[in-house]
Amino acid sequence: MTLIARFQVDGYEPRQVTGLDADWFGLMTFAKTFTSGITGHATTLFMAAGSQEGSRSYVATEQITGRPDGGEEGSVTIQHGGLESDPEVWFGHIVPNTGTGGFAGWSGSARILHDDKGAYFEIKLA
């Protein structure tokens, strides 16, 4: 089964790593709202490498709290990442055994894609 979960980014906040002052990475947290496929919100820890626009990479871990369409309230953790210059290699997966409520037992892939409506997760449940 494939689920399309659309979201919007509500805000972000740059973060610092104590004792590490470097220009080769960036760290921030995001707040997201899910509007279809999943209704709810997420907190995302996002780390980027590189400083040249179009050549950066990222890895993110986020916990989604809400409900999948037709399901009950719960949460699940997803990890995703990729190269800004090559969206074809973007990856993502549901972290095993993190689903609760309507997300219990979820496993499979979860990568971010974009279309003319914006960003969304393409979640393929195994």
Secondary structure by P-SEA (a helix, b strand, c coil): cbbbbbbbbcbbbbbbcccccccccccbbbbbbbcccccccccccccccccccccccbbbbbbbccccccccccbbbbbcccccccccccccccccccccccccccbbbbbbbbcccccccccccc
